[in-house]
Amino acid sequence: MSEKTTTVTIRLLDKDYQVACPTEERMALLESARYLDEKMREIRDSRKMIGSERVAVMAALNIAHELLQCREGHGESAGMDNRLRQLQNKVEAAITRGRQLEL
């Protein structure tokens, strides 16, 4: 089954781009473009950087860094979840053994 695609106009640093994407991903693309535009404007304005290509590269690096931090944080969270599950299993096993001793 083929996915329907649509062409979406996104605006980055006051320049329009036409991007094709699956229809069901249109809103996600628009939100991503809004986020990228926001980051690009922050970089351009804070560093007085000239050249949209340089701004785009710096924004891409910053977003990639954010993504990696989120992944690392999620990994730590998953590790913590596993550790908590292990501790919970040990506590439950100890309670079960304690009940068996009472009987």
Residue frames as a rotation matrix with the C-alpha (Angstrom) as fourth column:
MET 1
0.585 0.811 0.000 0.00
0.811 -0.585 0.000 0.00
0.000 0.000 -1.000 0.00
SER 2
-0.363 -0.754 0.547 1.50
0.726 -0.597 -0.342 3.37
0.584 0.273 0.764 -1.01
GLU 3
-0.201 0.209 -0.957 1.47
0.798 -0.532 -0.284 6.32
-0.568 -0.821 -0.060 1.33
LYS 4
0.646 0.418 0.638 -0.15
0.692 -0.674 -0.258 9.55
0.322 0.609 -0.725 0.14
THR 5
-0.409 -0.817 -0.407 2.24
0.889 -0.457 0.023 12.45
-0.204 -0.352 0.913 0.07
THR 6
0.809 0.585 0.059 1.68
0.587 -0.800 -0.123 16.15
-0.025 0.134 -0.991 0.24
THR 7
-0.217 -0.849 0.482 3.86
0.708 -0.477 -0.521 19.15
0.672 0.228 0.704 -0.44
VAL 8
0.669 0.356 -0.652 4.29
0.734 -0.452 0.506 21.44
-0.115 -0.818 -0.564 2.52
THR 9
0.272 -0.569 0.776 5.77
0.209 -0.753 -0.624 24.92
0.939 0.332 -0.086 2.51
ILE 10
0.534 -0.209 -0.819 8.03
0.837 -0.002 0.547 25.59
-0.116 -0.978 0.174 5.47
ARG 11
0.731 -0.274 0.625 9.68
-0.019 -0.924 -0.383 28.89
0.682 0.268 -0.680 6.31
LEU 12
0.503 -0.679 -0.535 13.20
0.845 0.257 0.469 29.07
-0.180 -0.688 0.703 7.73
LEU 13
-0.355 -0.643 -0.678 14.84
0.525 -0.737 0.425 32.43
-0.774 -0.205 0.599 8.35
ASP 14
0.111 0.573 -0.812 12.28
-0.326 -0.751 -0.574 34.16
-0.939 0.328 0.103 6.13
LYS 15
-0.588 -0.269 -0.763 12.91
-0.808 0.158 0.567 31.82
-0.032 0.950 -0.310 3.20
ASP 16
0.434 0.853 0.290 10.29
-0.780 0.517 -0.353 29.35
-0.451 -0.073 0.889 1.95
TYR 17
-0.790 -0.601 -0.120 11.06
-0.595 0.706 0.383 25.72
-0.145 0.374 -0.916 1.15
GLN 18
0.362 0.863 -0.353 8.79
-0.901 0.421 0.103 23.15
0.237 0.281 0.930 -0.48
VAL 19
-0.745 -0.577 0.334 9.06
-0.655 0.726 -0.209 19.74
-0.123 -0.375 -0.919 1.19
ALA 20
0.064 0.736 -0.674 7.24
-0.599 0.568 0.564 16.55
0.798 0.368 0.478 0.23
CYS 21
-0.857 -0.286 0.430 6.18
-0.516 0.487 -0.705 14.32
-0.008 -0.825 -0.565 3.10
PRO 22
-0.695 0.661 -0.283 3.59
0.575 0.747 0.333 11.64
0.432 0.068 -0.899 3.89
THR 23
-0.098 0.761 0.642 0.24
-0.042 -0.647 0.761 13.28
0.994 0.048 0.095 4.57
GLU 24
0.746 0.458 -0.484 0.01
0.397 0.277 0.875 11.88
0.535 -0.845 0.025 8.09
GLU 25
0.055 -0.815 -0.576 3.39
0.990 -0.032 0.140 13.45
-0.132 -0.578 0.805 8.97
ARG 26
0.106 0.038 0.994 2.47
0.555 -0.831 -0.027 16.97
0.825 0.554 -0.110 7.83
MET 27
0.885 0.304 0.353 1.90
-0.091 -0.630 0.771 18.36
0.457 -0.715 -0.530 11.33
ALA 28
0.703 -0.695 -0.151 5.12
0.505 0.338 0.794 16.82
-0.501 -0.635 0.589 12.64
LEU 29
-0.070 -0.722 0.688 7.04
0.976 -0.191 -0.101 18.38
0.204 0.665 0.718 9.75
LEU 30
0.359 0.273 0.893 5.54
0.226 -0.953 0.200 21.80
0.906 0.130 -0.404 10.45
GLU 31
0.999 -0.009 0.040 6.40
-0.041 -0.183 0.982 21.50
-0.001 -0.983 -0.183 14.15
SER 32
0.379 -0.920 0.099 9.95
0.821 0.383 0.422 20.41
-0.427 -0.078 0.901 13.29
ALA 33
-0.053 -0.360 0.932 10.33
0.794 -0.581 -0.180 23.35
0.606 0.730 0.316 10.92
ARG 34
0.746 0.374 0.551 9.04
-0.021 -0.814 0.581 25.74
0.666 -0.445 -0.599 13.58
TYR 35
0.884 -0.449 -0.131 11.56
0.247 0.210 0.946 24.36
-0.398 -0.868 0.297 16.07
LEU 36
0.077 -0.892 0.445 14.41
0.982 0.144 0.119 24.57
-0.170 0.428 0.888 13.57
ASP 37
0.208 0.063 0.976 13.48
0.498 -0.866 -0.050 28.13
0.842 0.497 -0.212 12.61
GLU 38
0.966 0.181 0.185 13.45
-0.075 -0.489 0.869 29.10
0.247 -0.853 -0.459 16.29
LYS 39
0.595 -0.803 -0.042 16.91
0.535 0.356 0.766 27.59
-0.600 -0.479 0.641 16.85
MET 40
-0.019 -0.604 0.797 18.30
0.975 -0.188 -0.120 29.19
0.222 0.774 0.592 13.71
ARG 41
0.518 0.282 0.808 17.00
0.198 -0.958 0.207 32.62
0.832 0.053 -0.552 14.79
GLU 42
0.977 -0.196 -0.085 18.50
0.063 -0.117 0.991 32.20
-0.205 -0.973 -0.102 18.27
ILE 43
0.248 -0.946 0.211 21.90
0.821 0.321 0.473 31.38
-0.515 0.056 0.856 16.77
ARG 44
0.013 -0.212 0.977 21.77
0.826 -0.548 -0.129 34.15
0.563 0.809 0.168 14.18
ASP 45
0.681 0.368 0.633 20.69
0.044 -0.883 0.467 36.76
0.731 -0.290 -0.617 16.73
SER 46
0.954 -0.291 -0.068 23.01
0.076 0.017 0.997 35.72
-0.289 -0.957 0.038 19.58
ARG 47
0.156 -0.965 0.209 26.16
0.645 0.260 0.719 35.32
-0.748 0.023 0.663 17.54
LYS 48
0.422 0.081 -0.903 25.47
-0.452 -0.844 -0.288 37.94
-0.786 0.530 -0.320 14.90
MET 49
-0.424 -0.570 0.704 26.29
0.232 0.683 0.693 35.16
-0.876 0.457 -0.157 12.47
ILE 50
0.057 0.375 -0.925 25.96
-0.831 -0.496 -0.252 35.94
-0.553 0.783 0.283 8.79
GLY 51
-0.610 -0.226 -0.760 25.03
-0.716 0.569 0.405 33.32
0.341 0.791 -0.508 6.26
SER 52
0.370 0.881 0.294 22.04
-0.929 0.343 0.140 31.05
0.022 -0.325 0.945 6.50
GLU 53
0.488 -0.253 -0.835 24.17
-0.169 0.912 -0.375 28.02
0.856 0.324 0.402 5.68
ARG 54
-0.633 -0.774 -0.009 26.43
-0.074 0.073 -0.995 28.59
0.770 -0.629 -0.103 8.70
VAL 55
-0.436 0.573 0.694 23.40
-0.900 -0.285 -0.330 29.24
0.008 -0.769 0.640 10.90
ALA 56
0.588 0.709 -0.388 21.75
-0.727 0.674 0.132 26.04
0.355 0.205 0.912 9.65
VAL 57
0.065 -0.652 -0.755 24.87
0.042 0.758 -0.651 23.97
0.997 0.010 0.077 10.36
MET 58
-0.844 -0.385 0.372 25.16
-0.309 -0.218 -0.926 25.36
0.438 -0.897 0.065 13.89
ALA 59
-0.047 0.912 0.408 21.45
-0.998 -0.030 -0.049 24.76
-0.032 -0.410 0.912 14.51
ALA 60
0.584 0.231 -0.778 21.80
-0.423 0.905 -0.049 21.19
0.693 0.358 0.626 13.24
LEU 61
-0.413 -0.817 -0.403 24.75
0.068 0.413 -0.908 20.59
0.908 -0.402 -0.115 15.56
ASN 62
-0.757 0.174 0.630 22.85
-0.642 -0.380 -0.666 21.99
0.124 -0.908 0.399 18.54
ILE 63
0.324 0.946 0.012 19.75
-0.943 0.322 0.090 19.90
0.082 -0.040 0.996 17.79
ALA 64
0.342 -0.288 -0.894 21.87
-0.150 0.923 -0.355 16.77
0.928 0.256 0.272 17.30
HIS 65
-0.758 -0.646 0.093 23.51
-0.139 0.021 -0.990 17.46
0.638 -0.763 -0.106 20.67
GLU 66
-0.362 0.729 0.581 20.08
-0.929 -0.235 -0.284 17.84
-0.071 -0.643 0.763 22.31
LEU 67
0.559 0.586 -0.587 18.97
-0.679 0.730 0.082 14.55
0.476 0.352 0.806 20.74
LEU 68
-0.088 -0.689 -0.719 22.02
0.053 0.718 -0.694 12.70
0.995 -0.099 -0.027 22.02
GLN 69
-0.850 -0.172 0.497 21.52
-0.446 -0.265 -0.855 14.12
0.279 -0.949 0.148 25.51
CYS 70
0.098 0.966 0.241 17.89
-0.995 0.101 -0.001 12.95
-0.026 -0.239 0.971 25.45
ARG 71
0.509 0.040 -0.860 18.96
-0.342 0.926 -0.160 9.50
0.790 0.375 0.485 24.30
GLU 72
-0.559 -0.783 -0.272 21.58
0.027 0.311 -0.950 9.29
0.829 -0.538 -0.153 27.05
GLY 73
-0.678 0.384 0.627 19.05
-0.735 -0.375 -0.565 10.49
0.018 -0.844 0.536 29.63
HIS 74
0.440 0.867 -0.234 16.55
-0.868 0.478 0.138 7.94
0.231 0.142 0.963 28.39
GLY 75
0.135 -0.493 -0.860 19.21
-0.083 0.859 -0.505 5.23
0.987 0.139 0.075 28.63
GLU 76
-0.868 -0.441 0.226 19.90
-0.215 -0.076 -0.974 6.22
0.447 -0.894 -0.029 32.22
SER 77
-0.240 0.881 0.408 16.18
-0.966 -0.174 -0.192 6.19
-0.098 -0.440 0.893 32.92
ALA 78
0.546 0.411 -0.730 15.82
-0.565 0.824 0.042 2.74
0.619 0.389 0.682 31.37
GLY 79
-0.353 -0.761 -0.544 18.77
0.052 0.565 -0.824 1.51
0.934 -0.319 -0.160 33.45
MET 80
-0.831 0.116 0.544 17.17
-0.549 -0.329 -0.768 2.94
0.090 -0.937 0.337 36.58
ASP 81
0.222 0.973 -0.057 13.87
-0.967 0.227 0.114 1.26
0.124 0.030 0.992 35.69
ASN 82
0.316 -0.179 -0.932 15.64
-0.189 0.951 -0.246 -2.09
0.930 0.254 0.266 35.31
ARG 83
-0.746 -0.663 -0.066 17.43
-0.021 0.122 -0.992 -1.64
0.665 -0.739 -0.105 38.63
LEU 84
-0.529 0.636 0.562 14.17
-0.846 -0.340 -0.411 -0.74
-0.070 -0.693 0.718 40.39
ARG 85
0.478 0.702 -0.528 12.49
-0.747 0.641 0.176 -3.81
0.462 0.310 0.831 38.88
GLN 86
-0.118 -0.627 -0.770 15.33
0.048 0.771 -0.636 -6.01
0.992 -0.112 -0.061 40.14
LEU 87
-0.920 -0.222 0.323 15.03
-0.271 -0.232 -0.934 -4.54
0.282 -0.947 0.154 43.63
GLN 88
-0.089 0.971 0.222 11.27
-0.996 -0.090 -0.005 -4.97
0.015 -0.222 0.975 43.56
ASN 89
0.437 0.208 -0.875 11.68
-0.398 0.917 0.020 -8.62
0.807 0.340 0.483 42.58
LYS 90
-0.568 -0.716 -0.406 14.16
0.127 0.411 -0.903 -9.15
0.813 -0.565 -0.142 45.44
VAL 91
-0.766 0.354 0.537 11.78
-0.643 -0.418 -0.642 -7.54
-0.002 -0.837 0.547 47.94
GLU 92
0.285 0.934 -0.215 8.87
-0.932 0.322 0.165 -9.63
0.223 0.154 0.963 46.68
ALA 93
0.160 -0.309 -0.937 10.99
-0.088 0.941 -0.326 -12.79
0.983 0.134 0.123 46.88
ALA 94
-0.864 -0.502 0.043 12.04
-0.052 0.005 -0.999 -11.91
0.501 -0.865 -0.030 50.44
ILE 95
-0.394 0.808 0.438 8.40
-0.915 -0.296 -0.276 -11.30
-0.093 -0.509 0.856 51.43
THR 96
0.469 0.561 -0.682 7.39
-0.662 0.735 0.149 -14.62
0.585 0.381 0.716 49.88
ARG 97
-0.281 -0.649 -0.707 10.19
0.126 0.705 -0.698 -16.44
0.951 -0.285 -0.116 51.76
GLY 98
-0.897 -0.035 0.440 9.13
-0.399 -0.364 -0.842 -14.70
0.190 -0.931 0.313 54.98
ARG 99
0.067 0.994 0.080 5.54
-0.995 0.060 0.084 -15.87
0.078 -0.086 0.993 54.50
GLN 100
0.364 0.020 -0.931 6.70
-0.290 0.953 -0.093 -19.40
0.885 0.304 0.353 53.86
LEU 101
-0.707 -0.672 -0.222 8.70
0.050 0.266 -0.963 -19.37
0.706 -0.691 -0.155 57.11
GLU 102
-0.609 0.554 0.568 5.62
-0.793 -0.415 -0.445 -18.22
-0.011 -0.722 0.692 59.02
LEU 103
0.452 0.799 -0.397 3.59
-0.793 0.563 0.232 -21.15
0.409 0.210 0.888 57.73
